[in-house]
Amino acid sequence: MKKRILFVIDSLNSGGAEKSLVSLLSLFDYENYEIDLLTFKEGGLYVPLLSENVRLIDPPDIFSKMKLSILDLIKIKDFKFALWRVNTSITLRYKAKVTKIKHGAQLMWTRLNNVIPKLEKEYDIAIAYSQGTPTYYVVEKVVAKKKICWVNIDYKFAGYNREFDFNYYEKFNNIVSVSMVCTEVLKGVFPEFKNKIITIYDIISESLINNMANEGKGFVDNYKGIRILTIGRLVYQKGYEYAIGAAKYLKDKNIDFIWYVIGEGNLRSELEKMVTEYNLHDNFKFLGTFTNPYPFIKECDIYCQPSRFEGFGLAIAEARILNKPIVATNFDIVYDQIRDGENGLISEMNGKDLAEKLKLIINDKKLVKVICNNLKYEKVGTEKEIKKVYSLL
């Protein structure tokens, strides 16, 4: 008899955790496992890449209502939920001021927990595939014989309240971290759980990435200069201010380049304003999101990751597979993948040093040759990590 497994994640929109989950599910053993997937937001960039064996289940109704404005709720005469939204907004602002809980997901769960019903179907195993709401939902709303959660960030930098999360993580049989550095961070924050924290790297398929890089279109602007590429959500974590600052520095040095960004997020308007202030319209381009970003990686000259922190750095691994010179900031986990001067360059976390490292790649062809030659012989794929997943199941 097949084991029934539920995966829960916020969405299948752009993001490393989302892409990692889709890759994991593409390799799954569906002869022995029956897989349900719950996302709090329906649809998403990566839905077309899901295995046909995965059954998508409907999220609680409240999440679709959350997409509506209070004015829209009044227009459709859902006065009860409109009032709940107003009360929630007031309550959460107050809690953020008077309690130690500051993270949005934790604050919101203090309200959502009271209105979300429990899932009716029971499972052998329930997996929260990211921290925050999926983790809280699996503990409070899912009945399963075994529960596992994934933490795909550097917990120390993410802003979660330890005491709040302690009550949830103690309910899980295993806590999975996506890198050795993140595992050590988690064990430092939650020493009580060190025996159930394990490392399973994100699933990365070299053959799949190489095949997808040869499919579809990449850049269509016929630009002949230096193409710099960054992939990541437009959020604080990704450090786009450093990238824009570096772009201004490069432009001031009369370097011919365009810096392209693949991703969306709540900082887009703020970052676009910064681009305008620095007069970088012709040098810094926001492209939106793509189901298949690999042709862009294949065609770029430099891949840059200006993040403040990461859980692993999936896009860096993908750029390594496609043999691209990489410049990244010195967030803790970067040293798991990049050896400075050997297979990429690591900069300080500021625009000027980031620009200096990019300029070095642009001007030093001998260095680029060394880096690309070293990348050719690296084994980046992690398909074997699925064996660790099966051992948990």
N, C-alpha and C positions, 0 to 999 in steps of 0.2 A: 504494500500500500504506500502511495506517495505521501511524503511529508508535506504538510501545508505551511507555507511560509508567507509572511506579510512583510513587505518593505514599505517604509514610510519616509518621505522626503518632502520638503517644502514645495518644490516645483521641478519641472524638467526644462526650465529656461537655462540660459547660458551660465556656466559655472563649473569649477573643477569637480565638485562632489557629484553634480548631476551627470557630467560626462563619464566620471568613474563608474557610477551606478549602471549607466547604459552599457558600458563596456563589460562590466561584471555579468550583467544579465544576458549579454550576447554569447557568453561562454558557458552558461549554466547547464547543468544536467537535468533536463526536463523529463527524463524517464523516471527519475527518482524523486523529483520535487515539483510541487504545484505552487506557482508563484502568483501572488496578488501584489499589486502596487497601488498605494494610495498617495496622491499628491494633493496638497491643500489648494493649489491653483491648477485648474484644468488646462489641458493643452500644453504648449511649450515647444521650444526650439528642437529638443531632442526626441520628442515623441515619435517622429518618423523612423528613428534609428532603433526603437525598441524591438526586441524579439517578439514575434507573433505569438509566442507561447505565454507571454505575460498578460495577465488579466488586470486591466485598469479598473479600480473600483471608485465609486463616486465619493468625493469628500463631503464632510458635514455641510449642510446648507449654509451655515453661518459664514463660511469662507467666501461664497459667491456674493452674499449680501455685503460683506466687508468691502467689496470692490465699488459699491455704490456710495455716492455722497449722501450726506444727511438730507440735503435738498431733494435728491432723487428718491430717497426713502419716503419723504413726506408726499411727493408727487404720486407715488404708487400707494399711498395711504397705509404704509407700514409704520404707524406711529409708535408702536411698542418698541421696535428695533431702533428707530431713530432716537427715541429717548434713551435707550440703552447705550447707543453710541455717544450721545452727549454726556451721559453720566460717566462712561468709561474714560472719555477724554479728560474730564475734570479730575476723576479719581487717580488716573495714572500720573497726571502732572503733580498732584499732591504727594503721591507715593514716591515719585522720583526725588522730591525735595526733602522728605522727612525720613526716608529709609535708606539703607545701603544698597538697595537694588536699583541699578541704573540701566541695565541692558534692556532694550526694547522687547525682546522675546520673553524674558522673564517677567517683566512688568505686565505684558499683555496676557500672559498665561494666568496671572492671578484673576483675570476677568473671564477669559475663555473657559477655564476649567469648570466654571459653574453653569455654562450654557451649552457645552458640547456633549451630546449623548455618547454612551459607550457603543463601540462597534459590536454588532450582534454576532457575527461569525467568530468562531474560536479557531485558534491556530496552534500548530505544534511549536512554531518559532516566530517571534515578531522582532523585526530589525528596524531600529531608528537609524537611518543612514546619514544623519547629520545632527549636530547639537542644536539646542534650542527647542522650538515647538515640536518637531518630530520626536525628540527624546521625551518630552513631557507627555505627549499624546500616547505614546506606546506604554508608558507606565500607568497612566490614569484611565485610559479608554480602551485598551486592548486586553483581551483574555488570551494568554498563551502559556504553554508549558515552560518555555524558555524565552528569555528576552536578551537581546544584544544591541548595543548602540555603537555608532561610529562617531569619532571626534576628528574632524578633518581640518582643524585650525591649531595654531599655537595658543593654547588656552590662556596662557599668562597675559597675552596682549589683547584678547578678544573682549574683555570688559564684563564677563559674567561674574555673578556673585557666588562664591564658593559655597556658602551656607545654604543658599537656595538650591543649588544643583546637587549638593551632597545627598539630600533626601530622595533625589531621583536616581542618581548613579548607584546608590546602594541597592536599588531594586533589580539591577541588571546582573545577569550571570557572567557576562563578559563586556569589557569596554575595549573597543578597537581604535587604535591610533594609526595614522597613515604614514608615520615616519619615526625613526628612532629618537630624533630630537623631541618631537611632540610627545612621544611616550615618556621620556624622562621628565618633561615639563609636567605632564599629567600626574606622574608618580610623586613629583614634588608637591603639587597642589593637593593631591588626594592620596597620601601615603597609606591610608586605611584600605585602599583598593588596589594596591600595587600587585597583588597576586592574581588579579583578574584583568589587568590591563595588558594587552598584547599589541604587537605591531603587525599590520597587514598593509603593504603598500598598495596604492591605487593600481587598478588593472590597466596596463598599457600594452597594446598590441602593435609591434613594429610593422608587421605585414599589413595590418588594416590601415595604419596611418600612411604608409608608403603608397598603398593602392588608392586611398582617398585623395592623396596629394596630386595624383595624376588624373583625377576626375574633376569635372566642373571648371569654373573660371576663377581666376584670382584677380589681380589688378587689371583694370580696364582703361586707365587714364593715359597709357602710352608714355609715361614719364621715364626718362632715361638716367636720372641721377641716382643718388643713394636712397634706398628704401629702408627705413627703420620701422619695425612692427612691434606692437604690444597687444597682447590679448588679455582681457580681464574685465570684470564688472567695474563700472564707473562708481566706485565707492572709496571711502577713506583708506581702507586697508591696502589698496593697490598703489597708492603713492603717485597719482598722476600729476600732482603739483610739481614733483621732482622732474618728471618727464617734460612738462611744459617749460619749466625753468631751464632745463638742459637744452631744449629746442631753441629758446631765446639766445642762449650762449652760443650755440652752433651757428645760428643765423648771424649774430653779431661778428662772428669770425669768417663770414662769407662762405660758409660751407654749403654746397648744393645738396639738399636733402628734402625728403618729405617723410614725416613721422605719421604712420597710420595706426589707428586704434580700432580693434574689434571688441565690442562689448557695449552694454547699456547699463544704466544705473541711475540712482537718485541724484548724483552729482553732475549730470551732464550739463545742465544749464549753467551751473557755477563754473565748470571747467571751460565751457565755450566762452563765457565772459572773460576768463583769464586769457584765453587764446586771442580774443579781440583786443584786450588791453596791451598785450605784448606784440600786436600786429603780426600774428603768425598764421593768418588765414591760408596762405599758400604753402605753409610748411607743416601744419598739424591738422590731420583730417580724422574725423569720427565717422567710421564706416557703418556702424550698427552691428548687428549680429548675423552669423551665418551658421547653418547646420554643419557645413563642411568648411572649416577655416584653413585646412591644410594646404590648398593651392597658394594661399597668401603667404604662409610660412615658407613654402618651397621657393617662391619668387622673391622674397625679401632679401636684402643684403645683410641686415643685422637684426637679431631678435633682442628686445630689451624688456627686462622685468624690473620696474622701479618700486616694488612693493615695500610696505612697512613691515608686514609679516605674512607668512603663508603656513599652511599645514604641510604641504609637500612642494608644490610648484609644478603642477601638471603640464602647463604650457611650456615651461623650460624643458621638461623631458621630451615633449613633442618636437621642439626646436632642435634638441640634440639628435633625435632620430633622423631629422631631415638635414642634419649636418650644417647647421647655421651658426656663425659666430654669435655668442651670447654675451650681453652685458647685463648684470643684475646688481641691485643694491645688496648691502651686507646684512639682510635679515637672517636670523639664526639658522634656519633650515636650508639656506642656499648652499651651505658647505657640504650638504649631503650629495649635491649634484655637480657643483662647479668647483674646480681646482684653479685658483686664480693664476692666469698666465699660461695654463695648459689646455683646458678645454673651454675657456671663456674668461671674462674679466669681471671682477667684483669691485664695486665702487662704494664710497661712503654714501650715506643717505641724505644727499643734497644735490641740487641741480648742477652745480659747477663741476663737482667731481664726476658725476654721471656723464656730463658732456665731455670731460677730459678723456674718460675711458672710451666713449664712442668715437671721439676724434682719433684716438690711437688705433682703433680698429679700421677706421676710414683711411688713415694715412699709411699704416704699416702693413703692407701686403705680405711681408715675410711672416709676421705674427699671425695673420689670418690663415696663411697656409699651414702653419704649425698647429693652430687650434683645430682647423677642419680635418687635418690628417689624424689628429688624436681622436676626434669624434668618430671617425670611420670605424675605429676598432673598439668602441664602447658597446657594451651590451646594456640596452636601456629597457627593453621589454620586460614586463612583469607578469606574463600570463600564468606562471607557475604559482603565483600568490593565491590563485583560486583554491589550491589544495589546502591552504590554511583556513579558508572560508569553510570548506567542506568539513574540516576537522572540528570546527565549532558547531556545525549543524548535526 
